[in-house]
Every structure is written in structure tokens, then in C-alpha cells.
Amino acid sequence: MNEELQSLLDSWQHFHDVPVPLSIELGRTKLTLGEVVDMKENTVIRLSRSTGEGIDIRVGEEPVFRAEIIVIDDRAGVRINEIVNKKK
């Protein structure tokens, strides 16, 4: 981590315990209302993205990280690859 980023993180130390909404969108799809009504337990919904594809991790509505979908054993996860810098 570069010194400028570390200095910024250190200056926000007193906010580290504040809860914030975090959302990770793995994909989107369109279904008919009939398909939604017919869903049962264990229904699989195919998404538009696959493992290894880039996604955004948002805090509130702002993208904060760029990540990729990964599979760990039989579970999905995300690997953070980049911190979004709004100054770019």
C-alpha cells in the first residue's frame, strides 16, 4: 500500500466502527412474473455473469472496489483486485 493511501486510511481511524451498507451484485436476469411465482426451494437462477468476471463492490451507491467472482469449495466469493480512485 502506498504512503498516501495509508495516511488517508490512518486519518479515518476513528470511523472504522461505523456500519455502512455494502452490496455485491453478482448478476442480473429477467424473468416473467409466472417464472417468479413458480419458483420453489432449490430453484437455480442463471445469472449473466460467471466466475472470473469483474464486478463492483459498492458502499452505499458508490463503487469502492473492483473485484472478480471466485468459487471457494462449493461457495461463491469475491476477490478484491482494485480500490476505485475517484481522482483518476
Summary of the structure (lengths in Angstrom):
residues: 88
radius of gyration: 17.5
end to end distance: 17.3
largest distance: 54.6
contacts: 151
relative contact order: 0.16
helix: 19%
strand: 33%
